[in-house]
Amino acid sequence: MREIIAGIFICMGTIVFALSLLGIYRLKYVMNRMHAAAMGDTMGLGLVVIGLIILGHDVFHIAKYILMILFFWMSSPIASHMIGKVEMLTNKDYDERVHGK
């Protein structure tokens, strides 16, 4: 039963990764692409790692998985913010695109 539940979580995470990848290629604007990537990888990684935690037998492996989720959830928003800030500072058409002027 544990393997089935873990398999469901891992498959859902893989589907989220695939949809995120589709969003990255279909969206035109950098900020939209960044949003698809940030949401997709955070949610996809969370689902896959939850599946691996369910399969885990050793406390140390489970602790490593939890630390991996925490590290990724702390570093991904910072990286997305920095990418967005670079886009805002370097794109000459940013105000026109955002404010519609």
Secondary structure as GFF3:
##gff-version 3
##sequence-region A 1 101
A	DSSP	alpha_helix	2	26	.	.	.	ID=ss1
A	DSSP	alpha_helix	30	55	.	.	.	ID=ss2
A	DSSP	alpha_helix	59	90	.	.	.	ID=ss3
A	DSSP	alpha_helix	94	99	.	.	.	ID=ss4
###
